[in-house]
C-alpha cells in the first residue's frame, strides 16, 4: 500500500509540473507586471478554453498532491 501511494505521489508531482509548464505566462516584462496586475484584479482577462482547463487541472493536481503527501507521511511514520 505504501509503495502504491508513493508511486501515485510521484505521478501527481510530475503531472503538476507538466501542467504548470504548459500554461502561458500572465505578464510580459515590466509593463505587464504593472498593467497585468490591474487587469487581473478587475477581471478583464478571463481564462477560456485550454487556459481554463489547465487552471482547473492545476488546482486539482495540487490538492491531490498535498492530500497524498499527508497520507504518505502518515503511513511512513507507522
Buried (B, 14 or more C-beta within 10 A) or exposed (E): EEEEBBEBBEBBBEBBEEBEEEBEEEBEEEEEEEEBEEEEEEEEEEEEEEBEEBEEBBEBBBEBBEEBBEBBEEEEEE
